[in-house]
Amino acid sequence: MTEARTCAVTACDEIKSYYEKSYKMRQRFIELFSNLGFGHLTTAFSETEILIALFEKVMRFDKDGKPIDRFVLSKGHGAGMVYPILEDMGIFSKEEIDEMVQIGGDLTKIREFVYPGFEFYGGSLGIGIGMAAGLALGLKQNRKDSIVFCLCGDAECYEGSVWEAMLFAAHNRLNNLVIIVDRNYLGVSDFTENMCAFEPFADKWRSCNWDVREINGHSYEELFDTLVNVYKRPSSKPLCIIADTVKGKGVGDLCNIPLKHGYMPTGENADNTMKKLERFGI
């Protein structure tokens, strides 16, 4: 009984440490990109827990620290949150990240395609999912024991290339492909259900012959439970995880507001945003 209680406390403490990490990563994002002068705060904050869970808990790395699994960030405007996480993991120092995240910064090292989040970057939305499907097919054909994770935005799924990739992945039985949809219900200008409704969203993925899980994308408990189990999934289908999130999570007056897509506070506004930043889940 004592041993079981100790294990439960340890697990609880670990979860608390991840929520505290979320708070610190959001702080660091504000610091970095307010100094830069631009960024996508609300979309970065909707995906924070998803990226931390993947990079710091789920994805496997070899003895040299290079990813065994692959990660494609299809929603490229969310790339800013990758920088503080790579710093937190010790892959880059604070000084190196400060040097990168500035006008004319040196991005040579991070573009070597050996760091999670930079397997693919840039371009129009909707491209990354096809890239991830191609990676998954190549790894499967080469008998590699790797999972390809791809994070995309929900409004990104308006792109026809997304649906083409969905059909391709299911046809080729890419059960080593996991798409995570950051389902924050907002595009650049309005809520998705006002622009062109997705619901029933999960059923649309299922109709394309995908397995689907629906979770709270800000809950480490649900993220860990779902993501860790992808390595022993008895299915020939690719997996879509629809992660319900809040755009702007952590800053109450920025949550769920259209036209805040590319918002980045600077100067006094950044200081005020930092003060308003909320801790949750702990």
N, C-alpha and C positions, 0 to 999 in steps of 0.2 A: 504493500500500500504506500509506503514511504517513497519507494523508487518511482512508482507511477506518478505520485504527486510531484516529485522533483522533475520528472520529464515534462509534465504538463506546464509547470512553472517556467522551465527552460524554453519550451515552445512559445509560451505567451510572451516571454521577454524578447525572444527573437522577432516575433511579429511587431512588438512595440518598437524595436530598434529600426525596423523597416519603415514604419510610419514617421519616425523621427528623421530618418534619412530623406523621406519625401519632402519634409519641411525644409531641410538643409539644401536639397537640390533645387527647390523653388527659389530659395534665397540666393543661391549662387547664380541661377539663371538671371534673376533680376539684376544682380550686380554686373554680370558680364554684358548683358545686352542693353541695359540702360547706358552703360559706358559706350557701347558701340553706337547707340542712337536709333536702332531699329531692331525688330524681331517679331515673333508671333507668340506673345505670351499666353493667350487664351488656349491655343491649340497645344502648346507645350505643356500646359498645366493639366489638360484633359488626358494626356498620355503618360504622365510622370510615373505612376505606379506600374503601368504595363512595361515600360522600358526598364525600370529598376528591377522588377521581378525577372524579366528575361535575362538581362545582362549579369545581375549579381546573384541570382539564385538558380536559374533554370539552364541556360546555355552552357555547354561543355567546352572546355579549353584544354589544349594539350600542355605538356610539361614546359613548353616555351611560351605559354600564354596566348597562343594563336587559337582562334575559334575552330572547334571541330564542327559545330553546327553553324549555319549561315543565317544572317539576318539582313533583310531588305526593308528599308524605310521608304515605302512608296509615297507616303504623305511627306514629301521633302521639306515642306515648310515647318515641320516639327523637328527638324534636325538639331535645332539649338539645344534641346534638352539632352542630347547625346553627350555634349561636351562636359558638363559638370559630372555626369555619371562616369565617363572614362577617367576623369580626374579623381573621383572618389574611389575607383577601382585601383588606382595607382598606375594606370597605363600611361598617363601623362601627368606631369607635375603642374602645380598651379601656375608657375611661370610660363610653361609651354602653352597652356590653355589661354592665358592672358595674351600671349603673343599671337595665337591663332585668331582669336575673336576680336579682331580690330581691322579697320580698313587697311588693306595691303599686308595683312598678317600672313605668316608663313604656314601654309597648309600642306607643304610637301610631304611630310611624314604621314599625316592622317590619310592622305590619298594613295597610300601604298596598297590598298585593298586587302589589308590583313587585320583591320579593326572592325568590330561589330558596328553596324549602322552605316558603314561606308562601302559595302559591297556594290552599292549602286546609289547614285545621287543625281539630282538635277532633272531637268526635263519636265514635260507636262504630266499632270496627275493621270493615273491609270496605267502608267508604263511599268511600275515596279512589280505589280502582280504577275504580269507576263514574264518578267525577268526572274522572279522567284520560281515560277512554274518551270522555266527552262533549267534553272539551277537544280531543282528537285529531280527533274527527268535525267539530267546528266549524272547526278550523284547515284541515282537508282541504277542506271545502266552500267556504271562503274562499280557497283556493289559497295558503295560507301555507306557506312552506318552514321549518317548525318541527317539532321532535321533542318529544313529550311523554314524559318519564321519570317512572316511578312506583315508589317503593320500598315494599314491603309485607313483613310478617313471614310466616313459614311457618305458624305457628299461626293467624294471621289468616285463612288460606285455608280454615279450617273454616266461615267465614261463607258462607251461600248467595248473598249479594250478589256475592261474588267470582266465583262460577261463572256467574252471570247476566251479569256484565260481560265475562267471557271469551268467552261465546257471542256477545254483542252486538258485541264488537270484531272477532271473526273474521268474522262475517256482513257487517260493513261494511268489511272489508278495510283495517283501520286499520294500515297498515304504517308509520305515523308514531308508533306507540305502542310503548314499550319498558317492560315490567314487570320489575323486578328483585326477586326474592324473596330476602330475607335468611334463608337456610336454615341456622339455627343449631340446629335439632332440638329446641328447647325452647319450651314455652308458659309460662304463669304458674306452673303447679304441677307439671308433669311433662314428660317427653320426648314429642314428638309421636307417635313410633311406639308408645308405650305407651298413649296416650290414644285415638287413632284414626289408624291408620297411613296415611301418604300414599304410600309407595312402592308401585309405581314412579311417582314424582311427575312426572318429565319426560314420561312416556308419557301421563299424564292431560292435560297441557297440549297435547301433540301431537294427542290424540284430539279436542280442541276446535278443531283447525285452526290452531294456533300454531306458528311456528318456535321452537325451543328451543336454548339454549346452556347448558352446565353448566361452571362455572368455580370456581376458588378465590377467594372473596370478599375474602381478605386479601392477594392477590398483585397488586401494581400492574402487573406485566408482563401478566398475564391480563386484568385489568380494562381496561387501556388498549387492548390488542389487540382485545378484544371491543367495547368501547363506541365507540371511534373509528370502527370500521367500520360502525356502524349508519347512517351518513350515505350510504353507497353500497351499501346492501343491496338486491340484485335480487330482491325478493319482494313479493307483495301481502299477506302475512300479518303480523299483529302479532308481536312478538318477546318471549319470556319468557327472561330470564337467571336461572338458578338459581345463586345465589352461595353456595357452601358456606362457612359461617363458624363461629366459636366464640363462644358467648355468654360475655362477660367477657374476650375476647381481650386479652392484655397483662398480666393479673393472674392468675397461675397458680392461686391458691387460691380464685378466684371463677369459674373456668371450668367450664361444663357442670354447674352445681349447680342442681337444682330449688329453687323458692321463693326464689331470689335476684333475681327479676324486677324488683322495685321497690326493690332495695337501694341505699342511698347512704350511704357512710361519712361520719361527721362527727368533728370534734375530733381526738383522738389516733388514732382508727381511720383517718381521712382521711390523716393524716401517714404512718401505716404503709403504707397503700395506695399512696401516692405513692412511697415508698421501694421498694416491690416492683414498681413498674411496669417492664415489660420493653421493651427495644428488640429489634426483630426485622427481618429482611430487609435488614440493612445490615452 
